[in-house]
Amino acid sequence: MHKQLLLFIAALTFSATARAEASLADLIFMMPKLVLMGIYNELARPWLLAGLWGAAALFWLVRAITGRDAVGELLDTFTYPRKPWINTSSYGAMALLAMATLLYVLVGYALWGAPQRYEGPRFPQHSAQPSQGPGVKHTLPYPHGKSPDNRRGEWPKSSGRLLGQPYLAAGGDTLITLGNPGDEGLWVRLCAADANPCSPLRQVYLSPRGGYTLDRVDEGKYRVVFTQTSGKNLSGSTRAFSVTGDRRGSFNLPLNEFDTKP
């Protein structure tokens, strides 16, 4: 009987429900600390402290010039007459608020260290390397001419998709990372493996030493065709490769094998 009772107590103690309730209780006890730390992080902003002390100095300056609590009298015109819970002047109240804020920040710094600063969300970029490449003297004319997306009809200055061009085979989850290890710009086309000549599904420009990632590539068999936009305008093509439905599938294709003639 005692053994069964101990087993029941152990099961109750270590059950998922019990652990969840314990975690909730810990969170409830941590809430005051989290609130106080949040207030500290907000009050410790430099512009807030500077603003409070600047306002206090301004209120005292008005008091010194006018010889009376001119700011307080002005504020009283916008409030209903009632007995204040603390009888003080506007400049005294502002100085008290500034000192109390500074004291709270100093105590918070002693307890929790430097205030935390949170940056905004950062969204992933498709460029595999810093997109801005060195200047390129293009000898291959831009193949698509002028368009609303490219009013000058020029090659991009950085690695990226050619705007205004087809964005096809985009129903999957596979990533294809294209790399340009050379010193010339590259015009890159993703093609179906059996398409000859190539009918581009997507088109990318790669700056020298640059890279770019094709995302959401659908299942199928593909090859990548590429041409130098500068230098000798050499062309090349990768071998055909298959993209399956694996959600974690990815390919890394360095584009560095060219035909012997342009």
N, C-alpha and C positions, 0 to 999 in steps of 0.2 A: 504494500500500500504506500509506504513512504517512498519507495523507488518510483512508483508511478506519479506521485505528487511532485517529486523533484523533476521528473521528465516533463511534466506539464508546465511547471514554472519556468524551466529552461526554454521550452518551446515558445512560451509567451514572451519571455524576456528577449530572445534573439530572433523573433519573427520580424518580417519586413514591416508590418504595421507598427510594432513597438519601436523599431529603429527610426521610422519616419516621424513618429510622435516625439521621440527624443530629439531628433534634428530640429523639429518645429519649436520645441521648447528652448533649445539653444539659440535659435534665431530670434525668438521673442526676447530673450535676455540680452542679445547683442544689439537689438534695435536702438536703445538709447545711445549706445556708443557710436553706432553708425550715423545716427542723426547729428550728434555733436561733431563728429568728424566731417560730415557734410557741410555743416555750418562753418566750421573752421576753414575748409577748403574754399568756400565762397568768400568769406571775409578776408582771407589772406591774399586776395587779388590786389596787386599793386595799385591799380587805378581806383579801387574802392577806398583803400586807406588814404591815398592821396586826395581823393575827393572829399572825404569826411574832414580831414585836417584842413584842407583848403577852405571848405565851407565854414568851419569853426573860426579860422583866421579872418575870413570875410565878415562874419557876424561881429567879431570883436572890433574890427576896423570901423564898421558902421557905428558901433557903440562909442568908439573913441571920437569919431567925427561929429556925431549928433549929440552926444552927451546923454542919450536915452536909448531905450530898447526899441529902436525904430522898426526892426524886423519883426519883433514880437507883436508890436501894435498893428503892423500891417497884416500879420497872420490872424490876429483876433477879429479883423473885419470879415473874415471868411468862415468864422465858426460861431456857433450859438453860445451865448454867455452861460457859463456854468463853472462851478468850482473845480479847479484842476486838482488832480490827485497828488501832484507835486508842484509846489510853488517855486518856480524858477524862471529866469529870463531865457530868451531864445538863445543868446550867445552862451549862457552858462549850460543850457541843455545840449547844445551842439558840441561844446567842448567836452562835456561829460560823456556823450555818445562816442566821440572820437577816442577818448582815453579808454573807455570800456572795450571798444572794438580792438584797440591795440593790445590791451591786456589779455583779451581772449585769444588773440592770435599768438602772443608770446607763450601763453600757457599751452596752447595747442601744439606749437612748435616743440616745446619741451617734452610733451607727452607722445606725440605721434610723428615727429620729424617734419621734414619739408612737405608743403602741401602738394597734392597730386594734381597733375594737369592732364586732361583727357583730350586727345586729338579726335577729329572727325573721322568717320569711316573711310577707309581707303579701298577703292575698288581695283581689282586686278587688271592690269593692262596686258594686251596680247603680245606686245613687243618683248622678245626674249632678252634683248640687251638694250642699253640706252639707245633710243631711236635716232638721236641726232648724230649723223655721221660726218666725216670730213667732206669738204667740198669736192664735188665730182664734175668733171667736164664731160658732159654726155655727148657721144658721137652717134647714138641711135635716136632718131626722132621719136617723140612720144606717139605711140601707135593709134591713139584714139582721138587725137585732135582736141579742139576746144569744146567745152561743155559747161553747163551751169555749175558743176562741181569743180571744174578745172578751167577757169576762164582764159588762162594763158596757154593751155595745152602743153604743160611742162611736166617733167618727171617730178615726183615729190622730193622734198629735201631730206626726208627721213623715212625709215622703214615703215611700211604700212600697206593696207589694202588699197587698190586703185579704186577711187570713189566713182560711182556711176556705172560700174561694171558688174556683171552677174555675180550673185552670191548664192551658189547652188550646192547641192549635196550637203545640206546643213540640217539634216534631221537626226543625226546620231550623237555620240558622246565622245568620239575619239579626237585626240589632239595630235596635230602634225607640226612639229617645230622645224622650221627651215632656218638654216644657218649659212651665212655668206662669209667664208674665211678669207676671201680674196680682197684685193684693193680696188676692184671695179664694182660699179653698181650692177644689180641684176634685176631683170624683168622675169618674174616667175609665174608659171601657169600650172594650175592643177587640172589634170585631164583624166578622162576615162582611159583605162589601159589599152582598150581596143580602138580608140579614136585616132585615126591617121588620115589627114592631119589633125592636130589637136584642136578641139573645140573647148576653150577654157571654161571650166566650172567656176574657178576663182582666179583672180590675178593680184599679184603682190609685187611691190618694189622693195628690194633689200639694199640698204646702203652698204658701203664697204665695211666689212667686219661686223655687220649688223645681223639681226635675226627677227623672226616673226613667227607667231603660232597661229595656225589655222585651227579654229575651234569647231566643235559640233559636226565633224565630218561623218557623213552617213556610211553605212556598210557598202562595200563594193570593192572593185579592183581599179587602182589608179596608177598613174605615173606623174612625175613632176618634170616639166620642161622649163629651161631657163636660158636666158640670153644676156650677155653683157651689154649694158647701156653705155659703156665708155670703153676706151681702149680699142681692142681688135674686134669687139662685138662677137666673140665666140659664143657658141651655143652648146648645150648639153642636155642630157635627160637621165633621170634615174631609172632603175629597173622597175618593172611593175611590182606593186605590192598590194596586199589584200587588207582591207579594214573589216574587222568583224564587229559583232555587237557587244564586245566586252566594254563595260562602262569605264574601266580603268585603262583602256588601250591608248597607247601613245607611240609616236614615231619621232626620231631625231634624224633629220636628213641634212648632212653637210653637202652643199652644192659646189663641188670643186673638181668634177671630172667633165672636161669639155671635149668636143670633137676636134680633130686635128686641123680642120679648116673652118673658117668663119661661115 
